[in-house]
Amino acid sequence: MAAPIRILLVEDNEVFREALELLLGLRSDLQVVASVGDGTEAVPACLEHDPDVVVMDFRLPGIDGVQATAAVREACPEATVVCLTASASGREVEALYEAGAVACLRKDQELEEIVAAIQRAAGRLAA
C-alpha cells in the first residue's frame, strides 16, 4: 500500500480547520502533517513538514490565498496546492490557478469531492 498523502492545512477558521483535520485524519490514505491559521505561516510549515498537498483557504490573515499559493509553489515546488474557499469570484479563482493551484473547491462541497481533489493533486487518482 502506498504511503499516506501528506497534507498541510492553511485555514484561518479554527473550527473548520480542526473539523477538516479530524475528518481527513480518519482516512488511512491521508495524513495531516500540520495545520496553520495564517497565510504567512504556509511556507515555513511547508518547508518543515514536506507535504504532498497543501489545502489552502482563499481569505487568510497575513497574506491571502493567492499570495500564499504562489509563495508555497516557489518555496516547495514539489507540493501541489488545492484551494478551498467559502466564497471567491471568478476572477479570484482564476488568480488562484495562475498562482499555481491545481484545484479550487468550495468549503461546502462533499468531503469525498475534497478528498478526490487531494488524491488527484497527489497523483493518486486519475483526472
ChimeraX commands (.cxc) that place a marker at each C-alpha (Angstrom):
marker #1 position 0.00,0.00,0.00 radius 0.5
marker #1 position 1.25,3.49,-0.85 radius 0.5
marker #1 position 2.28,5.85,1.92 radius 0.5
marker #1 position -0.47,8.26,3.01 radius 0.5
marker #1 position -0.75,11.57,1.19 radius 0.5
marker #1 position 0.88,14.18,3.44 radius 0.5
marker #1 position -1.33,17.27,3.84 radius 0.5
marker #1 position -0.72,20.76,5.18 radius 0.5
marker #1 position -3.90,22.70,6.03 radius 0.5
marker #1 position -3.79,26.50,5.75 radius 0.5
marker #1 position -7.11,27.76,7.13 radius 0.5
marker #1 position -7.86,30.68,9.45 radius 0.5
marker #1 position -11.26,29.42,10.64 radius 0.5
marker #1 position -10.16,27.31,13.60 radius 0.5
marker #1 position -13.41,25.32,13.85 radius 0.5
marker #1 position -13.38,24.45,10.13 radius 0.5
marker #1 position -9.64,23.68,10.21 radius 0.5
marker #1 position -9.99,21.33,13.18 radius 0.5
marker #1 position -13.05,19.62,11.69 radius 0.5
marker #1 position -11.30,19.10,8.35 radius 0.5
marker #1 position -8.18,17.84,10.12 radius 0.5
marker #1 position -10.30,15.36,12.08 radius 0.5
marker #1 position -12.25,14.14,9.04 radius 0.5
marker #1 position -9.20,13.77,6.82 radius 0.5
marker #1 position -7.33,12.09,9.69 radius 0.5
marker #1 position -9.93,9.31,9.80 radius 0.5
marker #1 position -8.74,8.10,6.40 radius 0.5
marker #1 position -5.80,5.70,6.20 radius 0.5
marker #1 position -4.69,7.13,2.83 radius 0.5
marker #1 position -4.33,10.71,4.15 radius 0.5
marker #1 position -2.15,12.22,6.88 radius 0.5
marker #1 position -2.47,15.82,8.05 radius 0.5
marker #1 position 1.13,16.65,8.93 radius 0.5
marker #1 position 0.47,20.26,10.01 radius 0.5
marker #1 position -2.19,22.94,10.09 radius 0.5
marker #1 position -1.73,26.71,10.33 radius 0.5
marker #1 position -4.13,29.63,10.53 radius 0.5
marker #1 position -2.27,32.42,8.73 radius 0.5
marker #1 position -1.06,32.80,5.15 radius 0.5
marker #1 position 2.40,33.87,6.32 radius 0.5
marker #1 position 2.81,30.52,8.12 radius 0.5
marker #1 position 2.25,28.45,4.95 radius 0.5
marker #1 position 5.81,28.49,3.58 radius 0.5
marker #1 position 7.60,27.80,6.91 radius 0.5
marker #1 position 5.16,24.91,7.60 radius 0.5
marker #1 position 5.66,23.57,4.07 radius 0.5
marker #1 position 9.45,23.66,4.42 radius 0.5
marker #1 position 9.30,21.99,7.83 radius 0.5
marker #1 position 6.74,19.26,7.10 radius 0.5
marker #1 position 7.27,18.50,3.37 radius 0.5
marker #1 position 3.61,17.90,2.44 radius 0.5
marker #1 position 2.47,16.35,-0.82 radius 0.5
marker #1 position -0.59,18.62,-0.92 radius 0.5
marker #1 position -1.34,21.99,0.67 radius 0.5
marker #1 position -5.04,22.64,1.26 radius 0.5
marker #1 position -5.24,26.43,1.13 radius 0.5
marker #1 position -8.02,28.80,2.15 radius 0.5
marker #1 position -8.55,31.86,-0.04 radius 0.5
marker #1 position -9.27,34.51,2.57 radius 0.5
marker #1 position -6.47,34.47,5.13 radius 0.5
marker #1 position -4.91,36.92,7.56 radius 0.5
marker #1 position -1.33,37.92,6.83 radius 0.5
marker #1 position -1.26,37.22,3.12 radius 0.5
marker #1 position -4.20,35.96,1.08 radius 0.5
marker #1 position -4.53,32.56,-0.55 radius 0.5
marker #1 position -3.24,33.76,-3.91 radius 0.5
marker #1 position -0.05,35.19,-2.40 radius 0.5
marker #1 position 0.38,32.17,-0.11 radius 0.5
marker #1 position -0.16,29.75,-3.01 radius 0.5
marker #1 position 2.46,31.49,-5.13 radius 0.5
marker #1 position 4.90,31.54,-2.19 radius 0.5
marker #1 position 4.35,27.83,-1.45 radius 0.5
marker #1 position 4.80,26.87,-5.10 radius 0.5
marker #1 position 8.07,28.81,-5.22 radius 0.5
marker #1 position 9.46,27.53,-1.90 radius 0.5
marker #1 position 8.13,23.95,-2.15 radius 0.5
marker #1 position 7.67,23.20,-5.88 radius 0.5
marker #1 position 7.08,19.50,-5.19 radius 0.5
marker #1 position 3.92,20.31,-3.18 radius 0.5
marker #1 position 0.66,20.85,-5.03 radius 0.5
marker #1 position -2.00,23.28,-3.82 radius 0.5
marker #1 position -5.73,22.64,-3.57 radius 0.5
marker #1 position -7.74,25.71,-2.61 radius 0.5
marker #1 position -10.89,25.65,-0.50 radius 0.5
marker #1 position -12.98,28.78,-0.25 radius 0.5
marker #1 position -16.32,29.81,1.17 radius 0.5
marker #1 position -16.66,32.48,-1.49 radius 0.5
marker #1 position -14.43,33.60,-4.31 radius 0.5
marker #1 position -15.32,35.41,-7.50 radius 0.5
marker #1 position -14.41,34.02,-10.91 radius 0.5
marker #1 position -11.51,36.45,-11.10 radius 0.5
marker #1 position -10.26,35.35,-7.65 radius 0.5
marker #1 position -10.47,31.66,-8.62 radius 0.5
marker #1 position -8.58,32.46,-11.83 radius 0.5
marker #1 position -5.88,34.21,-9.76 radius 0.5
marker #1 position -5.56,31.08,-7.58 radius 0.5
marker #1 position -4.97,28.93,-10.66 radius 0.5
marker #1 position -2.48,31.46,-12.04 radius 0.5
marker #1 position -0.63,31.34,-8.70 radius 0.5
marker #1 position -0.25,27.57,-9.08 radius 0.5
marker #1 position -3.31,25.93,-7.53 radius 0.5
marker #1 position -4.32,22.68,-9.23 radius 0.5
marker #1 position -7.92,22.74,-7.94 radius 0.5
marker #1 position -10.28,25.19,-6.30 radius 0.5
marker #1 position -13.32,23.92,-4.42 radius 0.5
marker #1 position -15.98,25.40,-2.18 radius 0.5
marker #1 position -15.85,24.57,1.51 radius 0.5
marker #1 position -19.43,23.31,1.38 radius 0.5
marker #1 position -18.67,20.59,-1.19 radius 0.5
marker #1 position -18.97,16.98,-0.11 radius 0.5
marker #1 position -15.95,15.65,1.79 radius 0.5
marker #1 position -15.48,12.94,-0.84 radius 0.5
marker #1 position -15.11,15.63,-3.55 radius 0.5
marker #1 position -12.46,17.38,-1.47 radius 0.5
marker #1 position -10.67,14.07,-0.84 radius 0.5
marker #1 position -10.79,13.24,-4.57 radius 0.5
marker #1 position -9.25,16.63,-5.40 radius 0.5
marker #1 position -6.47,15.97,-2.87 radius 0.5
marker #1 position -5.89,12.50,-4.34 radius 0.5
marker #1 position -5.76,13.90,-7.91 radius 0.5
marker #1 position -3.37,16.65,-6.77 radius 0.5
marker #1 position -1.07,13.99,-5.29 radius 0.5
marker #1 position -1.24,11.93,-8.47 radius 0.5
marker #1 position -3.13,9.11,-6.78 radius 0.5
marker #1 position -6.39,9.43,-8.73 radius 0.5
marker #1 position -6.90,9.85,-12.45 radius 0.5
marker #1 position -8.15,13.27,-13.51 radius 0.5
marker link #1:1,2 radius 0.2
marker link #1:2,3 radius 0.2
marker link #1:3,4 radius 0.2
marker link #1:4,5 radius 0.2
marker link #1:5,6 radius 0.2
marker link #1:6,7 radius 0.2
marker link #1:7,8 radius 0.2
marker link #1:8,9 radius 0.2
marker link #1:9,10 radius 0.2
marker link #1:10,11 radius 0.2
marker link #1:11,12 radius 0.2
marker link #1:12,13 radius 0.2
marker link #1:13,14 radius 0.2
marker link #1:14,15 radius 0.2
marker link #1:15,16 radius 0.2
marker link #1:16,17 radius 0.2
marker link #1:17,18 radius 0.2
marker link #1:18,19 radius 0.2
marker link #1:19,20 radius 0.2
marker link #1:20,21 radius 0.2
marker link #1:21,22 radius 0.2
marker link #1:22,23 radius 0.2
marker link #1:23,24 radius 0.2
marker link #1:24,25 radius 0.2
marker link #1:25,26 radius 0.2
marker link #1:26,27 radius 0.2
marker link #1:27,28 radius 0.2
marker link #1:28,29 radius 0.2
marker link #1:29,30 radius 0.2
marker link #1:30,31 radius 0.2
marker link #1:31,32 radius 0.2
marker link #1:32,33 radius 0.2
marker link #1:33,34 radius 0.2
marker link #1:34,35 radius 0.2
marker link #1:35,36 radius 0.2
marker link #1:36,37 radius 0.2
marker link #1:37,38 radius 0.2
marker link #1:38,39 radius 0.2
marker link #1:39,40 radius 0.2
marker link #1:40,41 radius 0.2
marker link #1:41,42 radius 0.2
marker link #1:42,43 radius 0.2
marker link #1:43,44 radius 0.2
marker link #1:44,45 radius 0.2
marker link #1:45,46 radius 0.2
marker link #1:46,47 radius 0.2
marker link #1:47,48 radius 0.2
marker link #1:48,49 radius 0.2
marker link #1:49,50 radius 0.2
marker link #1:50,51 radius 0.2
marker link #1:51,52 radius 0.2
marker link #1:52,53 radius 0.2
marker link #1:53,54 radius 0.2
marker link #1:54,55 radius 0.2
marker link #1:55,56 radius 0.2
marker link #1:56,57 radius 0.2
marker link #1:57,58 radius 0.2
marker link #1:58,59 radius 0.2
marker link #1:59,60 radius 0.2
marker link #1:60,61 radius 0.2
marker link #1:61,62 radius 0.2
marker link #1:62,63 radius 0.2
marker link #1:63,64 radius 0.2
marker link #1:64,65 radius 0.2
marker link #1:65,66 radius 0.2
marker link #1:66,67 radius 0.2
marker link #1:67,68 radius 0.2
marker link #1:68,69 radius 0.2
marker link #1:69,70 radius 0.2
marker link #1:70,71 radius 0.2
marker link #1:71,72 radius 0.2
marker link #1:72,73 radius 0.2
marker link #1:73,74 radius 0.2
marker link #1:74,75 radius 0.2
marker link #1:75,76 radius 0.2
marker link #1:76,77 radius 0.2
marker link #1:77,78 radius 0.2
marker link #1:78,79 radius 0.2
marker link #1:79,80 radius 0.2
marker link #1:80,81 radius 0.2
marker link #1:81,82 radius 0.2
marker link #1:82,83 radius 0.2
marker link #1:83,84 radius 0.2
marker link #1:84,85 radius 0.2
marker link #1:85,86 radius 0.2
marker link #1:86,87 radius 0.2
marker link #1:87,88 radius 0.2
marker link #1:88,89 radius 0.2
marker link #1:89,90 radius 0.2
marker link #1:90,91 radius 0.2
marker link #1:91,92 radius 0.2
marker link #1:92,93 radius 0.2
marker link #1:93,94 radius 0.2
marker link #1:94,95 radius 0.2
marker link #1:95,96 radius 0.2
marker link #1:96,97 radius 0.2
marker link #1:97,98 radius 0.2
marker link #1:98,99 radius 0.2
marker link #1:99,100 radius 0.2
marker link #1:100,101 radius 0.2
marker link #1:101,102 radius 0.2
marker link #1:102,103 radius 0.2
marker link #1:103,104 radius 0.2
marker link #1:104,105 radius 0.2
marker link #1:105,106 radius 0.2
marker link #1:106,107 radius 0.2
marker link #1:107,108 radius 0.2
marker link #1:108,109 radius 0.2
marker link #1:109,110 radius 0.2
marker link #1:110,111 radius 0.2
marker link #1:111,112 radius 0.2
marker link #1:112,113 radius 0.2
marker link #1:113,114 radius 0.2
marker link #1:114,115 radius 0.2
marker link #1:115,116 radius 0.2
marker link #1:116,117 radius 0.2
marker link #1:117,118 radius 0.2
marker link #1:118,119 radius 0.2
marker link #1:119,120 radius 0.2
marker link #1:120,121 radius 0.2
marker link #1:121,122 radius 0.2
marker link #1:122,123 radius 0.2
marker link #1:123,124 radius 0.2
marker link #1:124,125 radius 0.2
marker link #1:125,126 radius 0.2
marker link #1:126,127 radius 0.2
view
